Amino acid sequence: MSHLAIKHLARALAVAALAGFAALLVGPSAITAAEPATPPRPAAAAVPSPELRDGQHDFDFELGKWKIQLKKLKAPLHHSNEWLEFSGTSTTRPLWNGKAQVEEFEVDSPVAGHLEGMTVRLYSPTSHQWSLNWANQKNGRFDTPTVGEAKDGRGEFYDQEMYEGRMIFVRFVWSNITPRSAHFEQAFSADGGKTWEVNWITDQTRIEDSAR
């Protein structure tokens, strides 16, 4: 073989060696990159949030004047079984085009004397819930509001507040509602809602519809 042929052969071998070394450096990822990309999966359709119930008319039944029969536990959360009985009236008037109410409450007991209070009910169009705000004429201030809503003819409202030096849960329940009657109960829980003691019960009967 001539000197020129040997020179060309050596150059060809060198080029082949460099190509093989480059392939080792790049590796199989270069082949993978050359393959067409897998198309992305379509995103799952968003599940629409359920619409909140419009409850601004839940307390329309309360408008007007009522005869009240009240039973009040004398010593809540003290294992008391002594109940005090009152009778009297309440009158509820609308405000804010039905999104609020003011109830004036006045009852008397031959044993416990006179009890007078006021409830302001406020409806939130944002949360679709009511806050019930009670004020006793004796202390002239509103208690902690109970907040909740009605479902299937039953309204439940809750708060957490201080009572005799400890935090308790308070629950209001409206039930047995008809155009001419309704039932209300207040209950306390000192164990985080595991058990409840009812301490205030009212049954009311409609007197007139003049405020509706």
Buried (B, 14 or more C-beta within 10 A) or exposed (E): EEEEEEEEEEEEEEEEEEEEEEEEEEEEEEEEEEEEEEEEEEEEEEEEEEEEEEBBEBBEBBBBBBBBBBBBBEEBBEEEEEEBBBEBBBBBBBEEEEBBBBBBBBBEBEEBEEBBBBBBBBBBEEEBBBBBBBBBEEEEEEBEBBBBBBEEEEBBBBBBEEBEEEEBBBBBBBEEBEEEBBBBBBBBBBEEEEEBBBBBBBBBEBBEEEEB
